[in-house]
Amino acid sequence: DWRLHYRSGITPPSAEIVTVLRPLATSTAFVKSPPVTPDWTSGMRGSGTLSGSEPSGFTYVDEDGTHVAFDRIASQTFEVAEIVPPGGPAISVSRAGNTTTYSAAGRSLAVSTFASGTNAGQIASVSGGGQTWTYTYASTDRLLTATGPDLSTPGNTSDQVVWTYTYSGGLMSKVQRSAGGTTRTLGDWTYTSGRVAS
């Protein structure tokens, strides 16, 4: 998940700092302090280039060529508006409540999160291509079930498959798949001192 954090008013008072959090990669920071450094300069972490400003929004270009546009939604608050991977179509990002929709080349993927409660912020469902997967969690944020269409019965959209995850002492101890009235155990583990014993 791409994110951008902005800070200003630090020493010296005119300095601004932007940190870009990159998915599955090291975050990278940029500093601008007019008139000494009128443009955004990258720090020691990460790489890429940054353009834009707090009032207008920012565009980050990663070292692999990915362009990410961040829109300003409130004072010093930004969200991803568009992702353009190298050689690929632009992916537009829109939000409505607790649902984020990613759209590209006539296709879309909607990711909804729990708006409140113990699992607030966790993914509740993912929908795309006429299919929907839903998820439940334990109070410890561990995934308990994943429910979606059973692709082994093509043409029957009502058939579902449920993946169930069981934990023991905070460690995954069992994985089961249920479909068509049949439940299969795909993995079953016991532990000794935090290590798999069987």
N, C-alpha and C positions, 0 to 999 in steps of 0.2 A: 504494500500500500504506500503510494507516494504521499509525503507530507512536507509542509514547509512551515518553519517557525521563524518569526521575525521579532527582533528586539531593537530598541533605539533608546537614546537618552543615557547611554552608558559613558564611561570615561574613554576619550574625551566626549563632551556633551553632544557633539554632532555625529558621533559614530553610530553606524547601523550594522547589525549582524543578522544574516539569514542562514539558517541551517536547513539543508534539504535532506530529508530522510528517504533513502532509496530502498526499495524492497530487495531483500536478500543481498544487501551490499552495505558497505560502510557509509555512514552519513558524511556529508561534506558541508563545510562552512565557508561563507563569503563575508567580507568586511568592506564597508565603504565609509570613508571619513573625510568629506570635503573640508578644505581644499587640498589636503595632502594626497588623498586617494579618491578622486572624483568618480572613478568607476569601481565596479565590484571586483575584488581580488579574492582568489581562493586561498584558504589556509592550508594547513598541513594534511588535513584529513580528506580523503576522497579526491575527486577531480571534477572536470566539467566546467561549464561557463554559466554565468547568470546575467540576465538583463532585466530591466524594469524598475519599479519603485513601489513604495507602500501605497500611494493613492491609486495607482493604475494596475497593479498586479505584476507578476513575475513570470519569466520564461527561463527554464533550466534546460541546458543541453548536456546530456550525459556523454561520457567518453566513448560510448558505443554508437553515438549519433541519435539516441532517443531524445525527442523534444517533449517537454512537459510544461503545460501552461497552468498557472495557478491564478484563479480569480480572487479578488478581494471581496469577502462577504460581510466583513465588519472591520472596525479599526484593529489593525495589526493581526487580522485573522484571515487565513487563505485556505482554499480548497482546490483540488485538482479539477480543471475544466476540460482538458484535452491531453491525450497521450498520442504521440506519433512515433511508432517504432521505426527503426531504419528499414526501408524497403517495404513497409506495410502500410495499410490504410490508417487514417486518423481514427482514434477511438475517442468519442465524445463521452463526457461523464456528466450526468444530471442527478439531482437529488430531490426526493419528495418525502418528507417525514423521515422515517428510519430506513428508507429504501434508496439504494444507489444503483443507477442503471448505466451500463456500459454499452455503447452502440457503435457499430462499425459495419460498413458495406451492407447495409440493410438488415443486419442481425443485431440482436440485443441480448444482454444478460442482466437480470435484476437480482441484486443481493440485498436481502432484508435482514436487519438485526433486531434483537429484542430491545424494545424501547425503555423498559423498566424492569424492576425485579432483580433477583439474584444474578441472572445471566445477562443483564443489560450490556449491550455492545457486542454480544456474541452473535454469530450468524444464525438466524432462525430459518431462513429458506433461501434457495437459489433457483431461479426460473429462467429458462431459455430454450428455444427450439421446440416449444410445446411441451416441455418436461419441467417438473418441479421436484426438488429435493428439500426435505424438511429435517431439522436437527433438534435433538433435546440434549440437555446437559445436566450433570450433577451440580450440587451447590458449590462444588470445588472447581467448577469450570471444565471438568473432564467430559468429553463427548460420551453420551450414553447410547443414542440411536441415530441412525441416518436412514431416512425412508424416501424411496423414490420409485420410478417405474421399473417394472421387471422386463428388461429388454430381451429376455429369453422367450417371451411370448409376444412376438411382433404383431402389431395390429390391434392388440387388446390393451387399451390405455388404462383400464381399471385395475389390471394386475400390478401389484406392488411387491417390492423387495425391501426387507428391513434388516439392516446391519446393526447388531447389538454388541456393545463393548462392556465387559465386566472388569472390575478392578479389585485388587486385594492389597491392602496396606499402601495404597497410592500407586500401585503398579498394575499394568494391564495383565489380567489373568485369563481372559477368554474372549474370543471373537466368534460370533455366530451369524449365520445368514438364514433368514426365514423368507420363504416364498412358496406360494401354492399350497399352503398348509403344512409344509415340511420345514423343519429347522435343522440345519447342519452346523456342527461345531468345526470351525476352520483352524482354530488354534486354542490350546489350553496349556497354561503354564503355571508352575509353582516356583517359589523363590526361597532362597536361603541367604540371609544377610544381604538382601537387596540384589542378589544375582540369580539368574535362572538356574533352577535345580533340575527341572524336568519339563 
